[in-house]
């Protein structure tokens, strides 16, 4: 079967979430949201559920042994959230996405924990270490999620300093977006990404 492997990316502002959105999400997602004590966490969970209901309607979702949510229909997707946004990436091929709010960190000290030598060399030589730190962080998270391993795998074992990563004959591609103090990276087996992010009114 020839699958459409173009990755689509949808973002929702969690500040738009209200009680009426509970009725739009799956019972499982509603139960998960109810378990959160912090209002922001609850809204991020609900916003992600609304995106799932809108763009993968009626899809039965389960979690695999590595904790990655998957669709029984075979459609590939991935979720992430940070700050005021929840994001959903959808594709016919394996995909991973990560969004992070830019915040002040000790890029070199933190980098030594998760970045390989090539990444660290680039970070040390960068004129904007914070920007590059979050580029690498989101790309690495998106890649590991796309591969289905998350951080069950050593983060230093993958080098995300380029536009793609290749292992065992398989190539994974990246694209990074930046907006309003956020960095978002998406990863897929096919180099087919939108030029711009799509912000969804929920």
C-alpha positions in Angstrom: 0.0 0.0 0.0 1.4 3.4 -1.0 1.0 5.5 2.1 1.0 9.3 2.2 4.0 10.1 4.3 3.7 13.8 4.3 3.8 15.0 8.0 1.1 17.4 9.1 1.6 19.4 12.3 -1.2 21.0 14.3 -0.9 23.3 17.3 -3.5 24.3 19.8 -3.3 27.1 22.4 -4.2 25.5 25.8 -5.6 28.9 27.0 -8.6 28.3 24.7 -9.5 25.1 26.6 -12.7 25.2 28.7 -15.1 22.6 30.3 -17.0 22.1 27.1 -14.0 20.5 25.4 -14.3 17.5 27.8 -17.2 16.3 25.7 -15.0 16.3 22.5 -12.3 14.0 23.8 -12.2 10.2 24.4 -13.3 8.9 27.8 -9.7 7.6 28.4 -8.3 11.0 27.6 -10.9 12.7 29.9 -9.9 10.3 32.8 -6.2 11.1 32.2 -6.9 14.8 32.3 -8.9 14.4 35.5 -5.9 12.9 37.3 -3.8 16.0 36.8 -3.7 18.4 39.7 -2.2 21.4 38.0 -4.6 23.4 35.7 -1.9 23.8 33.0 -1.3 20.1 32.8 -5.0 19.4 32.6 -5.5 21.9 29.8 -2.5 20.5 27.8 -3.9 17.0 28.1 -7.4 18.2 27.0 -6.0 20.2 24.1 -4.0 17.2 22.9 -7.2 15.2 23.1 -9.2 17.7 21.0 -6.5 17.6 18.3 -6.7 13.8 18.3 -10.5 13.8 18.0 -10.4 16.4 15.2 -7.6 14.9 13.1 -7.8 11.2 13.9 -11.5 10.9 14.6 -12.7 7.5 15.8 -9.2 6.1 16.0 -8.6 3.6 18.7 -5.3 4.3 20.5 -3.1 2.1 22.6 0.3 2.4 24.2 3.1 0.1 23.2 5.8 -1.4 25.5 8.0 1.7 25.2 5.1 4.0 26.2 4.5 5.4 22.7 0.8 6.0 21.8 -0.2 4.2 18.6 -3.2 4.0 16.4 -4.8 0.7 15.7 -5.8 2.0 12.2 -2.1 2.2 11.3 -2.0 6.0 11.0 1.2 7.3 12.6 1.0 10.2 15.0 2.8 11.8 18.0 2.0 14.3 20.6 4.0 16.9 22.6 3.1 19.8 24.8 5.0 22.6 26.6 4.0 26.0 28.0 0.8 27.3 26.2 0.8 24.8 23.4 -0.1 21.2 22.6 1.1 19.8 19.2 0.0 16.8 17.1 2.1 15.4 14.2 0.3 13.0 11.8 1.8 11.0 9.0 1.5 7.7 7.1 5.0 7.0 8.3 6.6 6.9 11.7 6.8 10.3 13.2 7.9 12.1 16.4 7.5 15.6 17.6 8.8 17.7 20.5 8.0 21.3 21.5 9.9 23.2 24.2 9.6 26.7 25.8 13.0 28.4 25.5 14.3 29.0 29.0 17.6 29.9 30.5 19.8 26.8 31.0 23.5 26.1 31.4 23.7 24.8 27.8 27.2 23.3 28.2 26.6 21.6 31.6 23.2 20.2 30.5 24.5 19.3 27.1 27.2 17.0 28.5 24.5 14.8 29.9 22.6 14.1 26.7 24.8 15.3 23.7 27.4 13.3 21.8 30.9 14.7 21.2 30.0 16.2 17.7 27.0 18.0 19.1 29.0 19.3 22.1 31.7 20.6 19.8 29.1 22.5 17.8 27.5 23.8 21.0 30.8 25.0 22.4 31.6 26.9 19.2 28.1 28.4 18.8 27.4 32.1 19.0 23.9 31.3 20.3 24.3 28.3 22.6 20.8 28.5 24.0 19.1 28.4 20.6 21.3 25.5 19.4 20.8 23.6 22.7 17.0 23.6 22.2 17.4 22.8 18.5 19.4 19.7 19.4 17.1 18.8 22.4 13.9 18.9 20.4 15.4 17.1 17.4 16.8 14.4 19.7 13.5 13.9 21.5 11.6 13.9 18.2 14.0 11.3 16.7 13.8 9.0 19.7 10.0 9.2 19.7 9.9 8.5 16.0 12.1 5.5 16.4 9.7 4.3 19.1 12.3 4.2 21.9 11.9 7.6 23.7 14.6 8.1 26.3 14.7 4.3 26.9 17.7 4.6 24.6 20.8 6.5 25.5 20.4 10.0 24.1 24.1 10.3 23.3 23.8 7.3 20.9 22.1 9.5 18.2 23.7 12.5 16.5 21.1 15.1 15.5 23.6 17.8 14.4 22.6 17.4 10.7 19.4 17.3 8.8 19.0 13.6 9.1 20.1 10.5 11.1 20.9 7.2 9.5 21.1 3.8 11.3 20.8 0.2 10.0 20.0 1.4 6.5 17.1 3.6 7.7 17.2 7.3 7.5 15.2 9.7 9.7 14.7 13.4 8.7 14.2 16.5 10.8 12.7 19.9 10.5 12.8 22.6 13.2 10.5 25.5 13.6 10.8 28.5 16.0 8.0 30.9 17.1 7.3 33.2 20.0 9.8 31.8 22.4 9.3 28.1 21.4 11.3 25.6 19.5 9.5 22.7 17.8 11.2 19.8 15.9 9.5 17.0 14.0 11.1 13.8 12.7 9.9 11.3 10.1 11.1 8.5 7.8 10.3 10.7 4.9 11.6 14.2 4.2 8.2 15.7 3.7 7.3 18.5 6.1 5.1 21.7 5.9 6.8 25.0 5.4 4.7 26.5 8.2 3.0 25.4 11.4 -0.8 25.2 11.5 -2.4 26.8 14.5 -5.8 25.4 15.2 -8.7 27.2 16.9 -10.3 24.8 19.4 
